[in-house]
Amino acid sequence: MRAAAGALKPGGLLVFTVEACAAEQGPHLLQPSGRYAHAEEYLRTGVAAASLAAAALERVVLRKESAVDVHGWLVTAQRPH
């Protein structure tokens, strides 16, 4: 996130998705698929550490795998002006 924040112009947006995990599973979790899932607080901390303002953190369904919803986060962060 820091590298992306450094590439943004003031007021620029960083928008990305990641798979979600519950906070009790830890800050992040390696899934059987080989993808990492992330807890909400871990993402908020990362956004703040990159000196970005979290404009939105929304729970979404990213896709289906074997007819099962894969839940994730849609993160929108902004570099301050």
PDB file of N, CA, C and O in Angstrom:
ATOM      1  N   MET A   1       0.817  -1.187   0.000  1.00  0.00           N
ATOM      2  CA  MET A   1       0.000   0.000   0.000  1.00  0.00           C
ATOM      3  C   MET A   1       0.866   1.258   0.000  1.00  0.00           C
ATOM      4  O   MET A   1       0.496   2.275  -0.586  1.00  0.00           O
ATOM      5  N   ARG A   2       2.023   1.179   0.663  1.00  0.00           N
ATOM      6  CA  ARG A   2       2.894   2.367   0.690  1.00  0.00           C
ATOM      7  C   ARG A   2       3.389   2.721  -0.702  1.00  0.00           C
ATOM      8  O   ARG A   2       3.435   3.896  -1.065  1.00  0.00           O
ATOM      9  N   ALA A   3       3.757   1.721  -1.480  1.00  0.00           N
ATOM     10  CA  ALA A   3       4.232   1.987  -2.843  1.00  0.00           C
ATOM     11  C   ALA A   3       3.117   2.602  -3.683  1.00  0.00           C
ATOM     12  O   ALA A   3       3.351   3.543  -4.442  1.00  0.00           O
ATOM     13  N   ALA A   4       1.907   2.069  -3.545  1.00  0.00           N
ATOM     14  CA  ALA A   4       0.772   2.625  -4.288  1.00  0.00           C
ATOM     15  C   ALA A   4       0.479   4.047  -3.830  1.00  0.00           C
ATOM     16  O   ALA A   4       0.206   4.923  -4.650  1.00  0.00           O
ATOM     17  N   ALA A   5       0.537   4.277  -2.520  1.00  0.00           N
ATOM     18  CA  ALA A   5       0.275   5.618  -1.994  1.00  0.00           C
ATOM     19  C   ALA A   5       1.292   6.615  -2.538  1.00  0.00           C
ATOM     20  O   ALA A   5       0.943   7.755  -2.848  1.00  0.00           O
ATOM     21  N   GLY A   6       2.553   6.186  -2.655  1.00  0.00           N
ATOM     22  CA  GLY A   6       3.588   7.068  -3.180  1.00  0.00           C
ATOM     23  C   GLY A   6       3.405   7.393  -4.649  1.00  0.00           C
ATOM     24  O   GLY A   6       3.876   8.430  -5.117  1.00  0.00           O
ATOM     25  N   ALA A   7       2.729   6.525  -5.381  1.00  0.00           N
ATOM     26  CA  ALA A   7       2.499   6.743  -6.813  1.00  0.00           C
ATOM     27  C   ALA A   7       1.268   7.599  -7.085  1.00  0.00           C
ATOM     28  O   ALA A   7       1.082   8.092  -8.198  1.00  0.00           O
ATOM     29  N   LEU A   8       0.426   7.776  -6.064  1.00  0.00           N
ATOM     30  CA  LEU A   8      -0.808   8.553  -6.246  1.00  0.00           C
ATOM     31  C   LEU A   8      -0.539  10.047  -6.195  1.00  0.00           C
ATOM     32  O   LEU A   8       0.325  10.511  -5.450  1.00  0.00           O
ATOM     33  N   LYS A   9      -1.282  10.786  -6.986  1.00  0.00           N
ATOM     34  CA  LYS A   9      -1.287  12.244  -6.873  1.00  0.00           C
ATOM     35  C   LYS A   9      -2.139  12.613  -5.673  1.00  0.00           C
ATOM     36  O   LYS A   9      -2.996  11.826  -5.270  1.00  0.00           O
ATOM     37  N   PRO A  10      -1.930  13.794  -5.086  1.00  0.00           N
ATOM     38  CA  PRO A  10      -2.812  14.226  -3.992  1.00  0.00           C
ATOM     39  C   PRO A  10      -4.280  14.158  -4.429  1.00  0.00           C
ATOM     40  O   PRO A  10      -4.656  14.661  -5.488  1.00  0.00           O
ATOM     41  N   GLY A  11      -5.080  13.534  -3.597  1.00  0.00           N
ATOM     42  CA  GLY A  11      -6.493  13.350  -3.914  1.00  0.00           C
ATOM     43  C   GLY A  11      -6.777  12.092  -4.706  1.00  0.00           C
ATOM     44  O   GLY A  11      -7.938  11.749  -4.927  1.00  0.00           O
ATOM     45  N   GLY A  12      -5.718  11.389  -5.143  1.00  0.00           N
ATOM     46  CA  GLY A  12      -5.886  10.173  -5.936  1.00  0.00           C
ATOM     47  C   GLY A  12      -6.446   9.020  -5.121  1.00  0.00           C
ATOM     48  O   GLY A  12      -6.280   8.969  -3.902  1.00  0.00           O
ATOM     49  N   LEU A  13      -7.110   8.099  -5.801  1.00  0.00           N
ATOM     50  CA  LEU A  13      -7.749   6.963  -5.145  1.00  0.00           C
ATOM     51  C   LEU A  13      -7.009   5.666  -5.426  1.00  0.00           C
ATOM     52  O   LEU A  13      -6.504   5.447  -6.527  1.00  0.00           O
ATOM     53  N   LEU A  14      -6.955   4.817  -4.417  1.00  0.00           N
ATOM     54  CA  LEU A  14      -6.480   3.454  -4.544  1.00  0.00           C
ATOM     55  C   LEU A  14      -7.685   2.568  -4.262  1.00  0.00           C
ATOM     56  O   LEU A  14      -8.271   2.644  -3.182  1.00  0.00           O
ATOM     57  N   VAL A  15      -8.060   1.730  -5.221  1.00  0.00           N
ATOM     58  CA  VAL A  15      -9.224   0.857  -5.078  1.00  0.00           C
ATOM     59  C   VAL A  15      -8.765  -0.567  -5.372  1.00  0.00           C
ATOM     60  O   VAL A  15      -8.147  -0.828  -6.404  1.00  0.00           O
ATOM     61  N   PHE A  16      -9.076  -1.495  -4.446  1.00  0.00           N
ATOM     62  CA  PHE A  16      -8.677  -2.887  -4.632  1.00  0.00           C
ATOM     63  C   PHE A  16      -9.606  -3.804  -3.857  1.00  0.00           C
ATOM     64  O   PHE A  16     -10.354  -3.363  -2.985  1.00  0.00           O
ATOM     65  N   THR A  17      -9.547  -5.091  -4.190  1.00  0.00           N
ATOM     66  CA  THR A  17     -10.313  -6.102  -3.469  1.00  0.00           C
ATOM     67  C   THR A  17      -9.364  -7.154  -2.926  1.00  0.00           C
ATOM     68  O   THR A  17      -8.312  -7.429  -3.502  1.00  0.00           O
ATOM     69  N   VAL A  18      -9.759  -7.733  -1.808  1.00  0.00           N
ATOM     70  CA  VAL A  18      -9.043  -8.867  -1.219  1.00  0.00           C
ATOM     71  C   VAL A  18     -10.081  -9.800  -0.611  1.00  0.00           C
ATOM     72  O   VAL A  18     -11.193  -9.382  -0.287  1.00  0.00           O
ATOM     73  N   GLU A  19      -9.707 -11.068  -0.459  1.00  0.00           N
ATOM     74  CA  GLU A  19     -10.594 -11.997   0.235  1.00  0.00           C
ATOM     75  C   GLU A  19     -10.630 -11.637   1.712  1.00  0.00           C
ATOM     76  O   GLU A  19      -9.670 -11.091   2.257  1.00  0.00           O
ATOM     77  N   ALA A  20     -11.757 -11.954   2.355  1.00  0.00           N
ATOM     78  CA  ALA A  20     -11.965 -11.599   3.762  1.00  0.00           C
ATOM     79  C   ALA A  20     -11.812 -12.811   4.669  1.00  0.00           C
ATOM     80  O   ALA A  20     -12.141 -13.937   4.297  1.00  0.00           O
ATOM     81  N   CYS A  21     -11.299 -12.546   5.882  1.00  0.00           N
ATOM     82  CA  CYS A  21     -11.321 -13.544   6.949  1.00  0.00           C
ATOM     83  C   CYS A  21     -11.814 -12.852   8.211  1.00  0.00           C
ATOM     84  O   CYS A  21     -11.794 -11.625   8.314  1.00  0.00           O
ATOM     85  N   ALA A  22     -12.252 -13.650   9.155  1.00  0.00           N
ATOM     86  CA  ALA A  22     -12.737 -13.114  10.427  1.00  0.00           C
ATOM     87  C   ALA A  22     -11.546 -12.725  11.298  1.00  0.00           C
ATOM     88  O   ALA A  22     -10.480 -13.333  11.210  1.00  0.00           O
ATOM     89  N   ALA A  23     -11.733 -11.713  12.135  1.00  0.00           N
ATOM     90  CA  ALA A  23     -10.664 -11.219  13.000  1.00  0.00           C
ATOM     91  C   ALA A  23     -10.083 -12.317  13.879  1.00  0.00           C
ATOM     92  O   ALA A  23      -8.881 -12.331  14.143  1.00  0.00           O
ATOM     93  N   GLU A  24     -10.928 -13.238  14.333  1.00  0.00           N
ATOM     94  CA  GLU A  24     -10.434 -14.304  15.216  1.00  0.00           C
ATOM     95  C   GLU A  24      -9.527 -15.301  14.485  1.00  0.00           C
ATOM     96  O   GLU A  24      -8.870 -16.122  15.125  1.00  0.00           O
ATOM     97  N   GLN A  25      -9.490 -15.234  13.153  1.00  0.00           N
ATOM     98  CA  GLN A  25      -8.604 -16.097  12.368  1.00  0.00           C
ATOM     99  C   GLN A  25      -7.209 -15.485  12.231  1.00  0.00           C
ATOM    100  O   GLN A  25      -6.307 -16.108  11.672  1.00  0.00           O
ATOM    101  N   GLY A  26      -7.036 -14.276  12.739  1.00  0.00           N
ATOM    102  CA  GLY A  26      -5.767 -13.566  12.644  1.00  0.00           C
ATOM    103  C   GLY A  26      -5.863 -12.430  11.648  1.00  0.00           C
ATOM    104  O   GLY A  26      -6.901 -12.246  11.011  1.00  0.00           O
ATOM    105  N   PRO A  27      -4.792 -11.665  11.506  1.00  0.00           N
ATOM    106  CA  PRO A  27      -4.830 -10.516  10.596  1.00  0.00           C
ATOM    107  C   PRO A  27      -4.942 -10.917   9.132  1.00  0.00           C
ATOM    108  O   PRO A  27      -5.537 -10.205   8.324  1.00  0.00           O
ATOM    109  N   HIS A  28      -4.358 -12.071   8.802  1.00  0.00           N
ATOM    110  CA  HIS A  28      -4.454 -12.612   7.446  1.00  0.00           C
ATOM    111  C   HIS A  28      -4.333 -14.122   7.534  1.00  0.00           C
ATOM    112  O   HIS A  28      -3.827 -14.664   8.516  1.00  0.00           O
ATOM    113  N   LEU A  29      -4.803 -14.786   6.500  1.00  0.00           N
ATOM    114  CA  LEU A  29      -4.896 -16.245   6.532  1.00  0.00           C
ATOM    115  C   LEU A  29      -4.664 -16.782   5.131  1.00  0.00           C
ATOM    116  O   LEU A  29      -5.293 -16.326   4.176  1.00  0.00           O
ATOM    117  N   LEU A  30      -3.765 -17.748   5.004  1.00  0.00           N
ATOM    118  CA  LEU A  30      -3.538 -18.393   3.719  1.00  0.00           C
ATOM    119  C   LEU A  30      -4.636 -19.432   3.506  1.00  0.00           C
ATOM    120  O   LEU A  30      -4.775 -20.371   4.291  1.00  0.00           O
ATOM    121  N   GLN A  31      -5.405 -19.257   2.452  1.00  0.00           N
ATOM    122  CA  GLN A  31      -6.518 -20.140   2.136  1.00  0.00           C
ATOM    123  C   GLN A  31      -6.021 -21.391   1.403  1.00  0.00           C
ATOM    124  O   GLN A  31      -4.922 -21.378   0.849  1.00  0.00           O
ATOM    125  N   PRO A  32      -6.813 -22.468   1.391  1.00  0.00           N
ATOM    126  CA  PRO A  32      -6.445 -23.667   0.619  1.00  0.00           C
ATOM    127  C   PRO A  32      -6.215 -23.368  -0.870  1.00  0.00           C
ATOM    128  O   PRO A  32      -5.487 -24.093  -1.549  1.00  0.00           O
ATOM    129  N   SER A  33      -6.842 -22.297  -1.367  1.00  0.00           N
ATOM    130  CA  SER A  33      -6.676 -21.909  -2.773  1.00  0.00           C
ATOM    131  C   SER A  33      -5.307 -21.304  -3.059  1.00  0.00           C
ATOM    132  O   SER A  33      -4.941 -21.111  -4.218  1.00  0.00           O
ATOM    133  N   GLY A  34      -4.541 -21.000  -1.991  1.00  0.00           N
ATOM    134  CA  GLY A  34      -3.249 -20.338  -2.169  1.00  0.00           C
ATOM    135  C   GLY A  34      -3.357 -18.826  -2.105  1.00  0.00           C
ATOM    136  O   GLY A  34      -2.349 -18.127  -2.204  1.00  0.00           O
ATOM    137  N   ARG A  35      -4.575 -18.314  -1.941  1.00  0.00           N
ATOM    138  CA  ARG A  35      -4.795 -16.869  -1.820  1.00  0.00           C
ATOM    139  C   ARG A  35      -4.861 -16.495  -0.338  1.00  0.00           C
ATOM    140  O   ARG A  35      -5.267 -17.295   0.504  1.00  0.00           O
ATOM    141  N   TYR A  36      -4.458 -15.276  -0.046  1.00  0.00           N
ATOM    142  CA  TYR A  36      -4.571 -14.774   1.322  1.00  0.00           C
ATOM    143  C   TYR A  36      -5.906 -14.086   1.526  1.00  0.00           C
ATOM    144  O   TYR A  36      -6.425 -13.429   0.624  1.00  0.00           O
ATOM    145  N   ALA A  37      -6.453 -14.242   2.710  1.00  0.00           N
ATOM    146  CA  ALA A  37      -7.642 -13.506   3.144  1.00  0.00           C
ATOM    147  C   ALA A  37      -7.194 -12.562   4.250  1.00  0.00           C
ATOM    148  O   ALA A  37      -6.238 -12.849   4.970  1.00  0.00           O
ATOM    149  N   HIS A  38      -7.889 -11.432   4.383  1.00  0.00           N
ATOM    150  CA  HIS A  38      -7.467 -10.377   5.307  1.00  0.00           C
ATOM    151  C   HIS A  38      -8.616  -9.956   6.210  1.00  0.00           C
ATOM    152  O   HIS A  38      -9.770  -9.902   5.785  1.00  0.00           O
ATOM    153  N   ALA A  39      -8.285  -9.657   7.464  1.00  0.00           N
ATOM    154  CA  ALA A  39      -9.268  -9.147   8.418  1.00  0.00           C
ATOM    155  C   ALA A  39      -9.434  -7.639   8.230  1.00  0.00           C
ATOM    156  O   ALA A  39      -8.518  -6.951   7.780  1.00  0.00           O
ATOM    157  N   GLU A  40     -10.611  -7.144   8.579  1.00  0.00           N
ATOM    158  CA  GLU A  40     -10.931  -5.719   8.405  1.00  0.00           C
ATOM    159  C   GLU A  40      -9.915  -4.816   9.097  1.00  0.00           C
ATOM    160  O   GLU A  40      -9.418  -3.871   8.486  1.00  0.00           O
ATOM    161  N   GLU A  41      -9.604  -5.088  10.344  1.00  0.00           N
ATOM    162  CA  GLU A  41      -8.688  -4.215  11.087  1.00  0.00           C
ATOM    163  C   GLU A  41      -7.291  -4.207  10.472  1.00  0.00           C
ATOM    164  O   GLU A  41      -6.615  -3.178  10.483  1.00  0.00           O
ATOM    165  N   TYR A  42      -6.860  -5.334   9.941  1.00  0.00           N
ATOM    166  CA  TYR A  42      -5.564  -5.411   9.272  1.00  0.00           C
ATOM    167  C   TYR A  42      -5.525  -4.462   8.072  1.00  0.00           C
ATOM    168  O   TYR A  42      -4.529  -3.775   7.845  1.00  0.00           O
ATOM    169  N   LEU A  43      -6.608  -4.434   7.315  1.00  0.00           N
ATOM    170  CA  LEU A  43      -6.684  -3.532   6.155  1.00  0.00           C
ATOM    171  C   LEU A  43      -6.711  -2.080   6.593  1.00  0.00           C
ATOM    172  O   LEU A  43      -6.018  -1.243   6.015  1.00  0.00           O
ATOM    173  N   ARG A  44      -7.508  -1.772   7.612  1.00  0.00           N
ATOM    174  CA  ARG A  44      -7.576  -0.387   8.111  1.00  0.00           C
ATOM    175  C   ARG A  44      -6.203   0.079   8.614  1.00  0.00           C
ATOM    176  O   ARG A  44      -5.799   1.216   8.370  1.00  0.00           O
ATOM    177  N   THR A  45      -5.502  -0.796   9.305  1.00  0.00           N
ATOM    178  CA  THR A  45      -4.171  -0.459   9.803  1.00  0.00           C
ATOM    179  C   THR A  45      -3.198  -0.230   8.655  1.00  0.00           C
ATOM    180  O   THR A  45      -2.397   0.705   8.693  1.00  0.00           O
ATOM    181  N   GLY A  46      -3.265  -1.072   7.646  1.00  0.00           N
ATOM    182  CA  GLY A  46      -2.396  -0.922   6.482  1.00  0.00           C
ATOM    183  C   GLY A  46      -2.648   0.363   5.717  1.00  0.00           C
ATOM    184  O   GLY A  46      -1.709   1.023   5.272  1.00  0.00           O
ATOM    185  N   VAL A  47      -3.907   0.715   5.565  1.00  0.00           N
ATOM    186  CA  VAL A  47      -4.268   1.966   4.887  1.00  0.00           C
ATOM    187  C   VAL A  47      -3.714   3.153   5.668  1.00  0.00           C
ATOM    188  O   VAL A  47      -3.124   4.062   5.084  1.00  0.00           O
ATOM    189  N   ALA A  48      -3.899   3.149   6.972  1.00  0.00           N
ATOM    190  CA  ALA A  48      -3.412   4.248   7.816  1.00  0.00           C
ATOM    191  C   ALA A  48      -1.878   4.317   7.798  1.00  0.00           C
ATOM    192  O   ALA A  48      -1.307   5.407   7.749  1.00  0.00           O
ATOM    193  N   ALA A  49      -1.214   3.157   7.838  1.00  0.00           N
ATOM    194  CA  ALA A  49       0.251   3.127   7.822  1.00  0.00           C
ATOM    195  C   ALA A  49       0.815   3.673   6.514  1.00  0.00           C
ATOM    196  O   ALA A  49       1.942   4.166   6.481  1.00  0.00           O
ATOM    197  N   ALA A  50       0.045   3.587   5.452  1.00  0.00           N
ATOM    198  CA  ALA A  50       0.465   4.124   4.151  1.00  0.00           C
ATOM    199  C   ALA A  50       0.092   5.599   4.011  1.00  0.00           C
ATOM    200  O   ALA A  50       0.227   6.181   2.935  1.00  0.00           O
ATOM    201  N   SER A  51      -0.377   6.196   5.104  1.00  0.00           N
ATOM    202  CA  SER A  51      -0.789   7.615   5.121  1.00  0.00           C
ATOM    203  C   SER A  51      -1.929   7.902   4.154  1.00  0.00           C
ATOM    204  O   SER A  51      -2.014   8.984   3.573  1.00  0.00           O
ATOM    205  N   LEU A  52      -2.800   6.914   3.994  1.00  0.00           N
ATOM    206  CA  LEU A  52      -3.993   7.087   3.167  1.00  0.00           C
ATOM    207  C   LEU A  52      -5.210   7.201   4.076  1.00  0.00           C
ATOM    208  O   LEU A  52      -5.198   6.716   5.207  1.00  0.00           O
ATOM    209  N   ALA A  53      -6.235   7.832   3.586  1.00  0.00           N
ATOM    210  CA  ALA A  53      -7.508   7.917   4.303  1.00  0.00           C
ATOM    211  C   ALA A  53      -8.437   6.854   3.730  1.00  0.00           C
ATOM    212  O   ALA A  53      -8.659   6.803   2.520  1.00  0.00           O
ATOM    213  N   ALA A  54      -8.975   6.010   4.596  1.00  0.00           N
ATOM    214  CA  ALA A  54      -9.923   4.984   4.140  1.00  0.00           C
ATOM    215  C   ALA A  54     -11.250   5.645   3.825  1.00  0.00           C
ATOM    216  O   ALA A  54     -11.972   6.064   4.730  1.00  0.00           O
ATOM    217  N   ALA A  55     -11.572   5.739   2.554  1.00  0.00           N
ATOM    218  CA  ALA A  55     -12.838   6.341   2.152  1.00  0.00           C
ATOM    219  C   ALA A  55     -13.972   5.338   2.306  1.00  0.00           C
ATOM    220  O   ALA A  55     -15.102   5.717   2.614  1.00  0.00           O
ATOM    221  N   ALA A  56     -13.673   4.045   2.092  1.00  0.00           N
ATOM    222  CA  ALA A  56     -14.713   3.015   2.211  1.00  0.00           C
ATOM    223  C   ALA A  56     -14.062   1.645   2.344  1.00  0.00           C
ATOM    224  O   ALA A  56     -13.027   1.365   1.739  1.00  0.00           O
ATOM    225  N   LEU A  57     -14.688   0.811   3.143  1.00  0.00           N
ATOM    226  CA  LEU A  57     -14.290  -0.587   3.291  1.00  0.00           C
ATOM    227  C   LEU A  57     -15.592  -1.362   3.333  1.00  0.00           C
ATOM    228  O   LEU A  57     -16.293  -1.376   4.345  1.00  0.00           O
ATOM    229  N   GLU A  58     -15.908  -2.012   2.213  1.00  0.00           N
ATOM    230  CA  GLU A  58     -17.215  -2.631   2.039  1.00  0.00           C
ATOM    231  C   GLU A  58     -17.087  -4.136   1.855  1.00  0.00           C
ATOM    232  O   GLU A  58     -16.252  -4.607   1.082  1.00  0.00           O
ATOM    233  N   ARG A  59     -17.908  -4.878   2.562  1.00  0.00           N
ATOM    234  CA  ARG A  59     -17.928  -6.346   2.421  1.00  0.00           C
ATOM    235  C   ARG A  59     -18.676  -6.676   1.131  1.00  0.00           C
ATOM    236  O   ARG A  59     -19.782  -6.182   0.909  1.00  0.00           O
ATOM    237  N   VAL A  60     -18.072  -7.515   0.277  1.00  0.00           N
ATOM    238  CA  VAL A  60     -18.657  -7.859  -1.020  1.00  0.00           C
ATOM    239  C   VAL A  60     -18.445  -9.345  -1.307  1.00  0.00           C
ATOM    240  O   VAL A  60     -17.630 -10.003  -0.660  1.00  0.00           O
ATOM    241  N   VAL A  61     -19.181  -9.856  -2.275  1.00  0.00           N
ATOM    242  CA  VAL A  61     -18.930 -11.189  -2.817  1.00  0.00           C
ATOM    243  C   VAL A  61     -18.042 -10.981  -4.045  1.00  0.00           C
ATOM    244  O   VAL A  61     -18.430 -10.305  -4.998  1.00  0.00           O
ATOM    245  N   LEU A  62     -16.853 -11.566  -4.008  1.00  0.00           N
ATOM    246  CA  LEU A  62     -15.882 -11.372  -5.083  1.00  0.00           C
ATOM    247  C   LEU A  62     -16.163 -12.248  -6.298  1.00  0.00           C
ATOM    248  O   LEU A  62     -16.027 -11.815  -7.442  1.00  0.00           O
ATOM    249  N   ARG A  63     -16.560 -13.491  -6.025  1.00  0.00           N
ATOM    250  CA  ARG A  63     -16.794 -14.456  -7.094  1.00  0.00           C
ATOM    251  C   ARG A  63     -17.386 -15.712  -6.466  1.00  0.00           C
ATOM    252  O   ARG A  63     -17.616 -15.763  -5.258  1.00  0.00           O
ATOM    253  N   LYS A  64     -17.626 -16.702  -7.277  1.00  0.00           N
ATOM    254  CA  LYS A  64     -18.059 -18.017  -6.792  1.00  0.00           C
ATOM    255  C   LYS A  64     -16.973 -19.031  -7.131  1.00  0.00           C
ATOM    256  O   LYS A  64     -16.394 -19.002  -8.217  1.00  0.00           O
ATOM    257  N   GLU A  65     -16.708 -19.922  -6.189  1.00  0.00           N
ATOM    258  CA  GLU A  65     -15.819 -21.055  -6.422  1.00  0.00           C
ATOM    259  C   GLU A  65     -16.585 -22.301  -6.036  1.00  0.00           C
ATOM    260  O   GLU A  65     -17.020 -22.433  -4.892  1.00  0.00           O
ATOM    261  N   SER A  66     -16.756 -23.215  -6.971  1.00  0.00           N
ATOM    262  CA  SER A  66     -17.539 -24.437  -6.751  1.00  0.00           C
ATOM    263  C   SER A  66     -18.928 -24.093  -6.218  1.00  0.00           C
ATOM    264  O   SER A  66     -19.421 -24.727  -5.286  1.00  0.00           O
ATOM    265  N   ALA A  67     -19.544 -23.093  -6.815  1.00  0.00           N
ATOM    266  CA  ALA A  67     -20.899 -22.629  -6.484  1.00  0.00           C
ATOM    267  C   ALA A  67     -21.016 -22.036  -5.079  1.00  0.00           C
ATOM    268  O   ALA A  67     -22.126 -21.908  -4.561  1.00  0.00           O
ATOM    269  N   VAL A  68     -19.889 -21.672  -4.450  1.00  0.00           N
ATOM    270  CA  VAL A  68     -19.888 -21.070  -3.120  1.00  0.00           C
ATOM    271  C   VAL A  68     -19.360 -19.641  -3.230  1.00  0.00           C
ATOM    272  O   VAL A  68     -18.342 -19.391  -3.876  1.00  0.00           O
ATOM    273  N   ASP A  69     -20.073 -18.703  -2.586  1.00  0.00           N
ATOM    274  CA  ASP A  69     -19.629 -17.311  -2.593  1.00  0.00           C
ATOM    275  C   ASP A  69     -18.282 -17.166  -1.899  1.00  0.00           C
ATOM    276  O   ASP A  69     -18.055 -17.751  -0.840  1.00  0.00           O
ATOM    277  N   VAL A  70     -17.390 -16.385  -2.500  1.00  0.00           N
ATOM    278  CA  VAL A  70     -16.120 -16.016  -1.879  1.00  0.00           C
ATOM    279  C   VAL A  70     -16.274 -14.575  -1.426  1.00  0.00           C
ATOM    280  O   VAL A  70     -16.406 -13.663  -2.243  1.00  0.00           O
ATOM    281  N   HIS A  71     -16.256 -14.381  -0.118  1.00  0.00           N
ATOM    282  CA  HIS A  71     -16.460 -13.051   0.457  1.00  0.00           C
ATOM    283  C   HIS A  71     -15.145 -12.293   0.528  1.00  0.00           C
ATOM    284  O   HIS A  71     -14.077 -12.875   0.719  1.00  0.00           O
ATOM    285  N   GLY A  72     -15.249 -10.997   0.370  1.00  0.00           N
ATOM    286  CA  GLY A  72     -14.047 -10.173   0.396  1.00  0.00           C
ATOM    287  C   GLY A  72     -14.356  -8.750   0.791  1.00  0.00           C
ATOM    288  O   GLY A  72     -15.467  -8.413   1.199  1.00  0.00           O
ATOM    289  N   TRP A  73     -13.337  -7.931   0.658  1.00  0.00           N
ATOM    290  CA  TRP A  73     -13.434  -6.506   0.955  1.00  0.00           C
ATOM    291  C   TRP A  73     -13.159  -5.707  -0.312  1.00  0.00           C
ATOM    292  O   TRP A  73     -12.231  -6.010  -1.062  1.00  0.00           O
ATOM    293  N   LEU A  74     -13.967  -4.696  -0.538  1.00  0.00           N
ATOM    294  CA  LEU A  74     -13.703  -3.679  -1.554  1.00  0.00           C
ATOM    295  C   LEU A  74     -13.187  -2.477  -0.782  1.00  0.00           C
ATOM    296  O   LEU A  74     -13.916  -1.861  -0.005  1.00  0.00           O
ATOM    297  N   VAL A  75     -11.928  -2.155  -1.004  1.00  0.00           N
ATOM    298  CA  VAL A  75     -11.277  -1.077  -0.255  1.00  0.00           C
ATOM    299  C   VAL A  75     -11.070   0.111  -1.185  1.00  0.00           C
ATOM    300  O   VAL A  75     -10.555  -0.031  -2.294  1.00  0.00           O
ATOM    301  N   THR A  76     -11.474   1.272  -0.719  1.00  0.00           N
ATOM    302  CA  THR A  76     -11.215   2.518  -1.426  1.00  0.00           C
ATOM    303  C   THR A  76     -10.508   3.439  -0.448  1.00  0.00           C
ATOM    304  O   THR A  76     -11.043   3.766   0.611  1.00  0.00           O
ATOM    305  N   ALA A  77      -9.289   3.860  -0.814  1.00  0.00           N
ATOM    306  CA  ALA A  77      -8.499   4.740   0.040  1.00  0.00           C
ATOM    307  C   ALA A  77      -8.048   5.933  -0.800  1.00  0.00           C
ATOM    308  O   ALA A  77      -7.917   5.837  -2.020  1.00  0.00           O
ATOM    309  N   GLN A  78      -7.815   7.049  -0.129  1.00  0.00           N
ATOM    310  CA  GLN A  78      -7.465   8.274  -0.841  1.00  0.00           C
ATOM    311  C   GLN A  78      -6.203   8.892  -0.262  1.00  0.00           C
ATOM    312  O   GLN A  78      -6.026   8.954   0.954  1.00  0.00           O
ATOM    313  N   ARG A  79      -5.329   9.348  -1.153  1.00  0.00           N
ATOM    314  CA  ARG A  79      -4.166  10.117  -0.705  1.00  0.00           C
ATOM    315  C   ARG A  79      -4.656  11.523  -0.377  1.00  0.00           C
ATOM    316  O   ARG A  79      -5.334  12.147  -1.194  1.00  0.00           O
ATOM    317  N   PRO A  80      -4.322  12.027   0.801  1.00  0.00           N
ATOM    318  CA  PRO A  80      -4.790  13.368   1.170  1.00  0.00           C
ATOM    319  C   PRO A  80      -4.263  14.433   0.192  1.00  0.00           C
ATOM    320  O   PRO A  80      -3.236  14.253  -0.462  1.00  0.00           O
ATOM    321  N   HIS A  81      -4.992  15.525   0.121  1.00  0.00           N
ATOM    322  CA  HIS A  81      -4.609  16.653  -0.752  1.00  0.00           C
ATOM    323  C   HIS A  81      -3.405  17.376  -0.197  1.00  0.00           C
ATOM    324  O   HIS A  81      -2.940  18.348  -0.793  1.00  0.00           O
TER     325      HIS A  81
END
